[in-house]
């Protein structure tokens, strides 16, 4: 029953529109538009780099990183394949063949922080506790595969302790503040989404940090994988995440 009710929330476009309605969350959402030629030109001209994502998809599959290399030169990468073009029209035509009439979104590209020259982002797990209170139960870093543009575990990303990823970018005090900020942002998103979707019991918020350490909401997952936390050496977070996950699963039966 719960799975069927969450089906509409498979749409990244719908989830983006829902959270854009909250003024305190909106500043952390990268500009996102539906894929078409006009929006592609407008966004790539403005931001220089964008991500083109399937509206419905998991594990980072089908995600394309597109760049305006110079005024007349464009390039995109999908998986480990990178193609370059010397004009916008041929660039767009190639992307259209790739998108192939499916619904895609264009999202402003965030230049993510790096660890050992590899991009990383952060997954924040927010779950309803057994006494029906939202809690930030886990936070984990995802270090991208060196040759890929996504950080997902299923696409070769490596789950890592957040402090280890951030230690070359921020002091211990600032790292703790950032973790608190990201947890609070996740809680705000969960509380806001539950008003519209009361059967929501957990979310996984993917957050990217830019070079100024500003958090950006890359995606909100309504069926987050709890087992990624088992990759951490310290199992404290994993035990709590799994406990809440199993409690939620029992209640939806």
Legacy VTK file of the C-alpha trace (Angstrom):
# vtk DataFile Version 3.0
C-alpha trace
ASCII
DATASET POLYDATA
POINTS 253 float
0.000 0.000 0.000
2.715 2.462 1.010
4.748 1.688 -2.112
1.738 2.371 -4.381
1.046 5.676 -2.648
4.634 6.800 -3.131
4.594 6.015 -6.863
3.900 9.646 -7.971
7.003 10.705 -6.022
9.212 8.762 -8.419
9.060 11.956 -10.523
12.035 14.239 -9.814
10.056 17.116 -11.341
7.127 16.616 -8.959
9.423 16.415 -5.904
11.252 19.577 -7.003
7.970 21.473 -7.408
6.762 20.307 -3.973
9.858 21.493 -2.084
10.087 24.742 -4.101
6.863 25.757 -2.346
8.752 26.140 0.931
10.542 29.485 1.213
13.128 28.193 3.684
14.087 25.255 1.395
13.950 27.048 -1.981
17.387 28.815 -1.690
19.091 25.391 -1.522
17.485 23.997 -4.703
19.555 24.359 -7.905
17.669 25.856 -10.853
15.790 22.935 -12.476
13.819 22.996 -15.755
12.274 20.488 -18.115
14.552 19.425 -20.969
14.012 21.216 -24.264
16.283 23.108 -26.648
15.374 26.566 -25.331
15.954 25.619 -21.693
19.199 23.843 -22.562
20.593 26.938 -24.297
19.396 29.283 -21.567
20.795 27.210 -18.698
24.095 26.170 -20.243
24.734 29.801 -21.263
24.016 30.953 -17.744
25.740 28.260 -15.683
28.386 26.816 -18.027
27.654 23.305 -16.746
24.392 21.444 -16.193
23.217 17.933 -15.405
20.560 16.365 -17.616
18.628 13.677 -15.717
15.770 11.302 -16.481
12.644 12.530 -14.691
12.158 8.989 -13.391
15.268 6.966 -12.685
17.463 5.455 -9.991
21.136 4.821 -9.193
22.299 7.760 -11.339
21.518 5.807 -14.512
21.098 7.969 -17.621
22.518 11.117 -15.995
24.436 13.364 -18.424
26.897 16.123 -17.541
26.838 18.853 -20.220
29.261 21.765 -20.520
29.785 24.928 -22.545
33.541 24.663 -23.030
33.773 27.989 -24.888
31.386 30.218 -26.847
31.095 27.729 -29.736
32.290 24.506 -28.116
30.142 22.091 -26.130
30.656 18.669 -24.595
28.752 16.075 -22.633
29.603 12.948 -20.677
27.471 9.924 -19.869
28.978 7.014 -17.944
32.640 7.122 -19.075
31.926 8.375 -22.605
32.622 12.039 -23.438
31.690 13.713 -26.743
32.645 17.198 -27.998
30.877 19.467 -30.506
31.819 22.678 -32.298
28.310 24.134 -32.404
25.191 24.128 -30.235
22.854 22.540 -32.800
24.907 19.364 -33.259
25.382 19.190 -29.472
21.611 19.417 -28.932
20.803 16.952 -31.753
23.110 14.358 -30.208
21.468 14.855 -26.799
17.998 14.508 -28.335
18.975 11.093 -29.743
20.196 10.102 -26.290
17.095 11.371 -24.486
14.949 9.665 -27.149
11.563 11.295 -26.373
11.715 10.375 -22.671
11.102 13.048 -20.067
14.347 14.600 -18.839
15.200 17.534 -16.582
18.058 20.033 -16.707
19.596 20.997 -13.377
22.161 23.683 -12.710
25.542 21.994 -12.259
27.218 22.336 -8.879
31.009 22.128 -8.772
31.190 19.601 -5.965
33.962 19.447 -3.411
36.610 16.804 -4.096
38.553 14.278 -2.052
41.695 12.921 -3.704
40.556 14.555 -6.986
37.233 12.695 -6.887
33.862 14.450 -6.492
31.695 13.620 -3.525
28.248 14.386 -2.207
26.419 13.533 0.993
23.342 11.427 1.748
21.268 12.511 4.751
18.799 9.924 6.051
15.626 11.265 7.668
13.180 8.771 9.200
10.093 8.646 11.367
10.957 7.187 14.752
8.768 4.490 16.372
7.096 7.302 18.372
6.298 9.131 15.102
8.898 11.930 15.273
11.144 12.884 12.357
14.803 12.225 13.126
18.067 12.621 11.227
19.261 9.030 11.648
22.294 8.875 9.372
24.709 10.904 7.254
27.246 9.423 4.856
29.541 10.655 2.116
29.547 9.184 -1.396
32.872 9.441 -3.211
32.392 9.262 -6.970
34.163 6.809 -9.238
37.204 8.649 -10.710
35.952 8.287 -14.298
32.223 8.782 -13.735
30.029 11.837 -13.155
27.681 10.335 -10.539
28.475 9.317 -6.973
25.909 6.543 -6.493
27.110 3.369 -4.802
25.508 1.279 -7.579
27.543 3.247 -10.164
30.890 2.667 -8.484
30.708 5.355 -5.776
32.376 4.637 -2.440
30.466 5.250 0.836
32.688 7.090 3.316
32.655 8.848 6.659
31.611 12.490 6.178
34.329 13.852 8.483
37.017 12.118 6.447
35.760 13.646 3.204
35.449 17.120 4.697
38.618 17.257 6.806
40.709 18.946 4.098
37.937 21.517 3.499
36.806 22.521 6.994
37.849 22.509 10.646
36.244 20.033 13.058
33.998 22.818 14.416
32.875 23.832 10.908
32.353 20.169 9.911
30.050 19.650 12.891
28.154 22.831 11.997
27.764 21.646 8.384
26.471 18.249 9.488
23.943 20.004 11.735
22.888 22.313 8.861
22.424 19.387 6.471
20.461 17.380 9.044
18.193 20.369 9.723
17.657 20.914 5.991
16.678 17.250 5.630
14.235 17.506 8.539
12.674 20.635 7.014
12.171 18.805 3.703
10.612 15.756 5.412
8.183 17.859 7.470
7.181 19.903 4.425
6.651 16.872 2.157
4.651 15.000 4.797
2.004 17.745 4.775
1.178 16.749 1.186
2.107 13.062 1.463
1.099 11.973 4.994
2.145 8.337 4.398
5.802 9.362 3.922
8.006 7.631 6.504
11.560 8.261 5.349
13.590 10.236 2.826
17.184 10.259 1.704
18.392 13.738 0.741
21.407 13.942 -1.574
23.317 17.132 -0.844
26.235 18.620 -2.739
28.569 21.153 -1.171
30.110 23.810 -3.397
33.478 25.471 -2.812
31.980 27.987 -0.395
30.518 25.012 1.580
26.953 25.938 0.663
24.672 22.863 0.672
22.633 22.232 -2.491
19.783 19.709 -2.700
20.660 17.435 -5.608
17.765 15.030 -5.111
15.215 13.772 -2.591
14.683 10.000 -2.529
11.491 8.627 -0.998
12.748 5.017 -1.017
16.347 5.452 0.162
18.623 2.439 0.474
19.342 1.918 4.201
22.097 -0.635 3.583
24.632 1.928 2.353
25.238 2.788 6.030
26.497 -0.748 6.630
29.594 0.253 4.618
30.795 2.439 7.525
33.198 0.919 10.022
31.176 2.272 12.965
27.790 0.475 12.807
25.947 2.841 15.203
24.190 4.767 12.411
23.403 1.589 10.479
21.725 -0.048 13.475
19.495 2.987 14.047
18.637 3.388 10.335
17.723 -0.308 10.019
15.676 -0.270 13.238
13.556 2.651 11.945
13.430 1.190 8.432
12.035 -2.124 9.710
9.545 -0.354 11.962
8.262 1.675 8.975
8.052 -1.456 6.801
5.981 -3.234 9.478
3.525 -0.346 9.719
2.899 -0.310 5.952
1.990 -4.002 5.785
LINES 1 254
253 0 1 2 3 4 5 6 7 8 9 10 11 12 13 14 15 16 17 18 19 20 21 22 23 24 25 26 27 28 29 30 31 32 33 34 35 36 37 38 39 40 41 42 43 44 45 46 47 48 49 50 51 52 53 54 55 56 57 58 59 60 61 62 63 64 65 66 67 68 69 70 71 72 73 74 75 76 77 78 79 80 81 82 83 84 85 86 87 88 89 90 91 92 93 94 95 96 97 98 99 100 101 102 103 104 105 106 107 108 109 110 111 112 113 114 115 116 117 118 119 120 121 122 123 124 125 126 127 128 129 130 131 132 133 134 135 136 137 138 139 140 141 142 143 144 145 146 147 148 149 150 151 152 153 154 155 156 157 158 159 160 161 162 163 164 165 166 167 168 169 170 171 172 173 174 175 176 177 178 179 180 181 182 183 184 185 186 187 188 189 190 191 192 193 194 195 196 197 198 199 200 201 202 203 204 205 206 207 208 209 210 211 212 213 214 215 216 217 218 219 220 221 222 223 224 225 226 227 228 229 230 231 232 233 234 235 236 237 238 239 240 241 242 243 244 245 246 247 248 249 250 251 252
